[in-house]
Amino acid sequence: MNRLGITLKLGGRADEAAQWFRRAAEAGSTDGMANLALYLMGQGRNQEAAEWFRRIGDPLGEAFARRLSSEPDNPPDR
């Protein structure tokens, strides 16, 4: 699922990729969690991204989560 997301993202289909990253993340893939969190950061959805970084369960993920938790959501201008 995560690999399909990567393929879609590389093909310029980021929103579709995010659906597959979410499926992978919900199935327990830490790579899927990281990719979903990065996508959410790009969308300005910092609080949700922080939750996914936290779920990864490693020090780097926790560091990202702490940083994002202190930042408000900030949707990109379209």
Secondary structure by P-SEA (a helix, b strand, c coil): caaaaaaaaaacaaaaaaaaaaaaaaaccaaaaaaaaaaaaaacaaaaaaaaaaacccaaaaaaaaaaaacccccccc
